[in-house]
């Protein structure tokens, strides 16, 4: 049975094993967080929309809706909430899929409760930053960071894929400033490995193609440092 509260909570825990759900919620409350729980993915999505948590801690294998699908649904309405996967599934493919569907962190079962609390605390701290504007305008374009919609192209509006949207959102929030490569990789991929850096290059190229219709807009490479969304004539 999910706990329902009228006010915003710090953490929403989505876990179909009742004992683990209770233990995790109790540990988080003991550490000072307000917390709500849901026993399946569908209820988790409903509570996420109504309670606007800073962090969602979710299992992957659940009835009604699995954790990967839940993360994808959440990302369609909230690009800022931090998502932590809990799972006994430990293959590299599962971890990669977790990040691809919008996750920010991945903790394998069994885990130490102290580690879970530490990770939630780190993720919640990101959410304490003052909210950025939802929509940014640059040149002929505008980008909505909640719906991930890029508008202004002669080809019409386009909803960007997960990582492409998150990279553009970071560049928009620091418009005309260099965002260092490691910051982007840790925020979007959760890892600053060489292979993820190569993936970032691919996404930057895709974004450049989308923005090339307006010569006053460019994503500039600050060699050895990072990238800058440059606007203006």
Helices and strands as residue ranges (DSSP letters): E 11-14, H 18-30, E 35-38, H 41-51, E 55-59, H 67-77, E 82-87, H 92-100, E 105-108, H 113-127, E 135-138, E 141-144, E 149-151, E 158-159, H 162-173, E 178-180, H 181-188, H 194-211, E 218-222, E 226-230
